[in-house]
Amino acid sequence: MIKRVHYLFTGIVQGVGFRPFIYRLAVRHGLAGFVQNRPDGVLVEVEGTPSAIDSFFSSVSEELPPLANITGVASSEITVICDKEFKIIVSDNAGQGDVHITPDSAVCADCFKRII
C-alpha cells in the first residue's frame, strides 16, 4: 500500500538548510514527492509506504539541522499521484508571509539569492 502525506512545517525552517535536509531524509527513506519554501513555511509532500513515511517523519525531529526550530506541523493524507522521485522545487512566493530567520546566524549566500 502506498500513501501520500502533505506536511507544512513552520518556525525557523528557512535559511537553515531545511530543504536539503528534507531531501536527504526522503531519499534515504525511499520516498517520492517534493519540498518547497512558501511564505508560510516549508511544504513537503511525501509518497511511499506508511512505514517509510512514519520513519521519515520521526527522523525530521530526531535529526533536525542545528539552527532549525519547528514550531508547528500541519499534516494530511492526500491523493497518491505516483511520483517517481523526490525533488526540491522552486519556492512559491504567493500568500501571507510568516518566515522566521534565526537572529544568531547569517543567511548563507545561496539561500539569500533564493529569497530575493
C-alpha positions as CSV (number, residue, x, y, z in Angstrom):
1,M,0.0,0.0,0.0
2,I,1.2,3.5,-0.9
3,K,0.1,6.7,0.5
4,R,0.9,10.4,0.2
5,V,1.1,12.9,3.0
6,H,1.2,16.7,2.8
7,Y,3.2,18.5,5.6
8,L,3.5,22.2,6.3
9,F,6.4,22.9,8.7
10,T,6.5,26.3,10.4
11,G,9.1,28.0,12.6
12,I,12.7,28.5,11.8
13,V,12.7,26.3,8.7
14,Q,14.2,28.6,6.0
15,G,17.7,29.8,5.7
16,V,19.0,26.9,7.8
17,G,19.4,24.1,5.3
18,F,16.0,22.6,5.9
19,R,15.1,21.8,2.3
20,P,18.3,19.9,1.6
21,F,17.9,18.1,4.9
22,I,14.3,17.1,4.0
23,Y,15.5,15.9,0.5
24,R,18.2,13.7,2.1
25,L,15.8,12.2,4.6
26,A,13.2,11.5,1.9
27,V,15.7,9.8,-0.4
28,R,17.1,7.8,2.5
29,H,13.6,6.5,3.3
30,G,12.8,5.7,-0.4
31,L,10.1,8.4,-0.7
32,A,8.9,10.3,-3.7
33,G,7.5,13.8,-3.7
34,F,8.9,17.3,-3.1
35,V,9.9,20.1,-0.7
36,Q,9.2,23.7,-1.3
37,N,9.7,27.0,0.5
38,R,6.5,29.0,0.9
39,P,5.7,32.3,2.6
40,D,4.0,30.4,5.4
41,G,6.7,27.8,6.0
42,V,8.1,24.7,4.2
43,L,5.7,22.5,2.3
44,V,6.6,18.8,2.0
45,E,4.7,16.1,0.2
46,V,6.0,12.5,0.6
47,E,4.7,9.4,-1.1
48,G,5.6,5.8,-0.2
49,T,4.8,3.1,2.3
50,P,3.2,4.1,5.5
51,S,6.1,2.7,7.5
52,A,8.6,4.7,5.4
53,I,6.6,7.9,5.8
54,D,6.4,7.3,9.6
55,S,10.2,6.7,9.8
56,F,10.8,9.8,7.7
57,F,8.6,12.0,10.0
58,S,10.4,10.6,13.1
59,S,13.7,11.4,11.5
60,V,12.8,15.0,10.9
61,S,12.6,15.8,14.6
62,E,15.4,13.5,15.7
63,E,17.9,14.8,13.1
64,L,16.8,18.4,12.7
65,P,19.6,20.8,11.5
66,P,21.2,22.7,14.4
67,L,19.7,26.2,13.6
68,A,16.2,24.9,12.7
69,N,13.3,25.0,15.1
70,I,9.9,23.6,14.1
71,T,7.1,25.4,16.0
72,G,4.3,23.7,14.1
73,V,3.4,20.9,11.7
74,A,0.1,20.5,9.8
75,S,-0.3,17.3,8.0
76,S,-3.0,15.5,6.0
77,E,-3.2,12.4,3.8
78,I,-3.8,13.4,0.2
79,T,-4.3,11.6,-3.2
80,V,-1.4,9.4,-4.4
81,I,0.0,10.8,-7.7
82,C,2.7,8.2,-8.4
83,D,5.7,10.4,-8.3
84,K,8.9,8.6,-9.2
85,E,11.5,10.7,-7.4
86,F,11.9,13.3,-4.6
87,K,12.6,16.9,-5.7
88,I,13.4,20.3,-4.3
89,I,11.1,22.6,-6.3
90,V,11.1,26.3,-6.9
91,S,9.9,28.5,-4.0
92,D,6.3,29.7,-4.0
93,N,6.0,33.4,-3.2
94,A,2.2,33.7,-3.2
95,G,0.4,34.1,0.1
96,Q,0.8,35.6,3.5
97,G,4.4,35.5,4.8
98,D,5.3,34.1,8.2
99,V,9.0,33.3,7.8
100,H,11.3,33.2,10.8
101,I,15.1,33.6,10.4
102,T,17.3,32.8,13.4
103,P,18.9,36.0,14.7
104,D,22.1,34.3,15.7
105,S,23.3,33.4,12.3
106,A,23.7,34.9,8.8
107,V,21.7,33.5,5.9
108,C,24.1,31.8,3.5
109,A,24.8,33.4,0.1
110,D,22.9,30.6,-1.8
111,C,19.8,31.0,0.5
112,F,19.9,34.8,0.2
113,K,19.8,34.5,-3.6
114,R,16.6,32.4,-3.3
115,I,14.9,35.0,-1.0
116,I,15.4,37.8,-3.5
